[in-house]
């Protein structure tokens, strides 16, 4: 096993480990943006 193999394994492992966290944070930001937009739309209605 070479050093490049070990680096590839670590890199792939880190991606798999952090992918759900990144997805959750991205989803939370999108949801917050959508909720804020909805609140602003309803705020200006008579």
N, CA, C and O atoms as a Tinker XYZ file with bonds, in Angstrom:
   184  protein
     1  N      0.854000   -1.172000    0.000000    73     2
     2  CA     0.000000    0.000000    0.000000    64     1     3
     3  C      0.901000    1.238000    0.000000    63     2     4     5
     4  O      1.802000    1.370000    0.829000    81     3
     5  N      0.638000    2.129000   -0.940000    73     3     6
     6  CA     1.478000    3.322000   -1.060000    64     5     7
     7  C      0.872000    4.491000   -0.289000    63     6     8     9
     8  O     -0.261000    4.428000    0.190000    81     7
     9  N      1.652000    5.542000   -0.187000    73     7    10
    10  CA     1.188000    6.738000    0.511000    64     9    11
    11  C     -0.017000    7.349000   -0.200000    63    10    12    13
    12  O     -0.930000    7.849000    0.456000    81    11
    13  N     -0.030000    7.314000   -1.516000    73    11    14
    14  CA    -1.165000    7.882000   -2.248000    64    13    15
    15  C     -2.446000    7.074000   -1.996000    63    14    16    17
    16  O     -3.538000    7.641000   -1.965000    81    15
    17  N     -2.319000    5.769000   -1.819000    73    15    18
    18  CA    -3.485000    4.939000   -1.482000    64    17    19
    19  C     -4.046000    5.326000   -0.119000    63    18    20    21
    20  O     -5.258000    5.444000    0.060000    81    19
    21  N     -3.147000    5.519000    0.830000    73    19    22
    22  CA    -3.583000    5.895000    2.180000    64    21    23
    23  C     -4.258000    7.268000    2.156000    63    22    24    25
    24  O     -5.288000    7.466000    2.801000    81    23
    25  N     -3.686000    8.202000    1.424000    73    23    26
    26  CA    -4.294000    9.536000    1.314000    64    25    27
    27  C     -5.685000    9.460000    0.693000    63    26    28    29
    28  O     -6.614000   10.128000    1.148000    81    27
    29  N     -5.820000    8.648000   -0.342000    73    27    30
    30  CA    -7.123000    8.494000   -1.001000    64    29    31
    31  C     -8.147000    7.897000   -0.045000    63    30    32    33
    32  O     -9.295000    8.339000   -0.011000    81    31
    33  N     -7.747000    6.913000    0.718000    73    31    34
    34  CA    -8.650000    6.290000    1.692000    64    33    35
    35  C     -9.082000    7.307000    2.737000    63    34    36    37
    36  O    -10.267000    7.396000    3.055000    81    35
    37  N     -8.139000    8.076000    3.276000    73    35    38
    38  CA    -8.478000    9.107000    4.270000    64    37    39
    39  C     -9.420000   10.153000    3.690000    63    38    40    41
    40  O    -10.405000   10.536000    4.321000    81    39
    41  N     -9.104000   10.614000    2.471000    73    39    42
    42  CA    -9.938000   11.633000    1.828000    64    41    43
    43  C    -11.355000   11.111000    1.606000    63    42    44    45
    44  O    -12.322000   11.818000    1.890000    81    43
    45  N    -11.489000    9.912000    1.113000    73    43    46
    46  CA   -12.808000    9.330000    0.884000    64    45    47
    47  C    -13.554000    9.111000    2.199000    63    46    48    49
    48  O    -14.765000    9.321000    2.276000    81    47
    49  N    -12.831000    8.690000    3.220000    73    47    50
    50  CA   -13.455000    8.476000    4.529000    64    49    51
    51  C    -13.971000    9.786000    5.112000    63    50    52    53
    52  O    -15.066000    9.831000    5.672000    81    51
    53  N    -13.191000   10.844000    4.983000    73    51    54
    54  CA   -13.618000   12.141000    5.500000    64    53    55
    55  C    -14.847000   12.656000    4.753000    63    54    56    57
    56  O    -15.755000   13.225000    5.360000    81    55
    57  N    -14.871000   12.457000    3.445000    73    55    58
    58  CA   -16.042000   12.876000    2.670000    64    57    59
    59  C    -17.297000   12.142000    3.128000    63    58    60    61
    60  O    -18.352000   12.751000    3.310000    81    59
    61  N    -17.177000   10.848000    3.309000    73    59    62
    62  CA   -18.324000   10.047000    3.745000    64    61    63
    63  C    -18.760000   10.457000    5.150000    63    62    64    65
    64  O    -19.953000   10.479000    5.452000    81    63
    65  N    -17.799000   10.779000    5.996000    73    63    66
    66  CA   -18.111000   11.163000    7.370000    64    65    67
    67  C    -18.811000   12.517000    7.427000    63    66    68    69
    68  O    -19.779000   12.678000    8.170000    81    67
    69  N    -18.334000   13.491000    6.653000    73    67    70
    70  CA   -18.855000   14.851000    6.739000    64    69    71
    71  C    -20.010000   15.143000    5.792000    63    70    72    73
    72  O    -20.660000   16.178000    5.940000    81    71
    73  N    -20.288000   14.288000    4.841000    73    71    74
    74  CA   -21.362000   14.541000    3.872000    64    73    75
    75  C    -22.713000   14.757000    4.545000    63    74    76    77
    76  O    -23.404000   15.707000    4.176000    81    75
    77  N    -23.133000   13.941000    5.504000    73    75    78
    78  CA   -24.427000   14.191000    6.147000    64    77    79
    79  C    -24.458000   15.517000    6.916000    63    78    80    81
    80  O    -25.481000   16.202000    6.939000    81    79
    81  N    -23.350000   15.869000    7.535000    73    79    82
    82  CA   -23.284000   17.129000    8.275000    64    81    83
    83  C    -23.413000   18.323000    7.328000    63    82    84    85
    84  O    -24.159000   19.262000    7.606000    81    83
    85  N    -22.698000   18.285000    6.230000    73    83    86
    86  CA   -22.780000   19.365000    5.241000    64    85    87
    87  C    -24.193000   19.435000    4.670000    63    86    88    89
    88  O    -24.736000   20.526000    4.495000    81    87
    89  N    -24.787000   18.292000    4.381000    73    87    90
    90  CA   -26.153000   18.269000    3.863000    64    89    91
    91  C    -27.151000   18.826000    4.851000    63    90    92    93
    92  O    -28.079000   19.536000    4.462000    81    91
    93  N    -26.978000   18.518000    6.122000    73    91    94
    94  CA   -27.889000   19.026000    7.149000    64    93    95
    95  C    -27.767000   20.538000    7.291000    63    94    96    97
    96  O    -28.777000   21.232000    7.413000    81    95
    97  N    -26.564000   21.043000    7.275000    73    95    98
    98  CA   -26.355000   22.493000    7.401000    64    97    99
    99  C    -26.924000   23.208000    6.189000    63    98   100   101
   100  O    -27.591000   24.234000    6.329000    81    99
   101  N    -26.666000   22.676000    4.998000    73    99   102
   102  CA   -27.199000   23.277000    3.779000    64   101   103
   103  C    -28.717000   23.271000    3.798000    63   102   104   105
   104  O    -29.346000   24.269000    3.450000    81   103
   105  N    -29.305000   22.166000    4.198000    73   103   106
   106  CA   -30.760000   22.071000    4.278000    64   105   107
   107  C    -31.341000   23.048000    5.280000    63   106   108   109
   108  O    -32.391000   23.641000    5.033000    81   107
   109  N    -30.669000   23.223000    6.412000    73   107   110
   110  CA   -31.144000   24.164000    7.426000    64   109   111
   111  C    -31.116000   25.590000    6.892000    63   110   112   113
   112  O    -32.052000   26.354000    7.127000    81   111
   113  N    -30.062000   25.957000    6.180000    73   111   114
   114  CA   -29.989000   27.299000    5.601000    64   113   115
   115  C    -31.090000   27.515000    4.565000    63   114   116   117
   116  O    -31.723000   28.570000    4.536000    81   115
   117  N    -31.312000   26.527000    3.728000    73   115   118
   118  CA   -32.374000   26.643000    2.714000    64   117   119
   119  C    -33.746000   26.767000    3.364000    63   118   120   121
   120  O    -34.569000   27.573000    2.931000    81   119
   121  N    -33.995000   25.975000    4.397000    73   119   122
   122  CA   -35.277000   26.018000    5.088000    64   121   123
   123  C    -35.478000   27.369000    5.763000    63   122   124   125
   124  O    -36.567000   27.939000    5.695000    81   123
   125  N    -34.451000   27.879000    6.405000    73   123   126
   126  CA   -34.535000   29.186000    7.056000    64   125   127
   127  C    -34.820000   30.277000    6.044000    63   126   128   129
   128  O    -35.625000   31.172000    6.304000    81   127
   129  N    -34.176000   30.215000    4.904000    73   127   130
   130  CA   -34.398000   31.205000    3.854000    64   129   131
   131  C    -35.842000   31.135000    3.344000    63   130   132   133
   132  O    -36.476000   32.168000    3.127000    81   131
   133  N    -36.356000   29.921000    3.154000    73   131   134
   134  CA   -37.729000   29.749000    2.675000    64   133   135
   135  C    -38.737000   30.267000    3.700000    63   134   136   137
   136  O    -39.724000   30.906000    3.335000    81   135
   137  N    -38.492000   29.994000    4.970000    73   135   138
   138  CA   -39.405000   30.450000    6.021000    64   137   139
   139  C    -39.381000   31.978000    6.111000    63   138   140   141
   140  O    -40.433000   32.606000    6.225000    81   139
   141  N    -38.207000   32.568000    6.062000    73   139   142
   142  CA   -38.106000   34.029000    6.110000    64   141   143
   143  C    -38.820000   34.680000    4.925000    63   142   144   145
   144  O    -39.471000   35.713000    5.075000    81   143
   145  N    -38.693000   34.074000    3.761000    73   143   146
   146  CA   -39.372000   34.597000    2.577000    64   145   147
   147  C    -40.885000   34.542000    2.762000    63   146   148   149
   148  O    -41.590000   35.495000    2.431000    81   147
   149  N    -41.378000   33.431000    3.287000    73   147   150
   150  CA   -42.813000   33.270000    3.520000    64   149   151
   151  C    -43.313000   34.283000    4.559000    63   150   152   153
   152  O    -44.386000   34.865000    4.396000    81   151
   153  N    -42.549000   34.486000    5.601000    73   151   154
   154  CA   -42.931000   35.456000    6.633000    64   153   155
   155  C    -43.009000   36.859000    6.039000    63   154   156   157
   156  O    -43.952000   37.601000    6.317000    81   155
   157  N    -42.034000   37.221000    5.233000    73   155   158
   158  CA   -42.043000   38.553000    4.617000    64   157   159
   159  C    -43.219000   38.726000    3.664000    63   158   160   161
   160  O    -43.807000   39.806000    3.600000    81   159
   161  N    -43.565000   37.689000    2.930000    73   159   162
   162  CA   -44.700000   37.766000    2.012000    64   161   163
   163  C    -46.005000   37.974000    2.774000    63   162   164   165
   164  O    -46.846000   38.768000    2.355000    81   163
   165  N    -46.177000   37.277000    3.875000    73   163   166
   166  CA   -47.417000   37.396000    4.653000    64   165   167
   167  C    -47.462000   38.673000    5.483000    63   166   168   169
   168  O    -48.546000   39.144000    5.828000    81   167
   169  N    -46.329000   39.228000    5.801000    73   167   170
   170  CA   -46.263000   40.436000    6.605000    64   169   171
   171  C    -46.827000   41.640000    5.849000    63   170   172   173
   172  O    -47.433000   42.528000    6.449000    81   171
   173  N    -46.628000   41.664000    4.542000    73   171   174
   174  CA   -47.030000   42.818000    3.735000    64   173   175
   175  C    -48.448000   42.697000    3.182000    63   174   176   177
   176  O    -48.927000   43.613000    2.513000    81   175
   177  N    -49.116000   41.596000    3.446000    73   175   178
   178  CA   -50.477000   41.430000    2.966000    64   177   179
   179  C    -51.429000   42.185000    3.907000    63   178   180   181
   180  O    -51.192000   42.247000    5.113000    81   179
   181  N    -52.526000   42.768000    3.340000    73   179   182
   182  CA   -53.483000   43.521000    4.189000    64   181   183
   183  C    -54.266000   42.635000    5.135000    63   182   184
   184  O    -55.096000   43.128000    5.898000    81   183
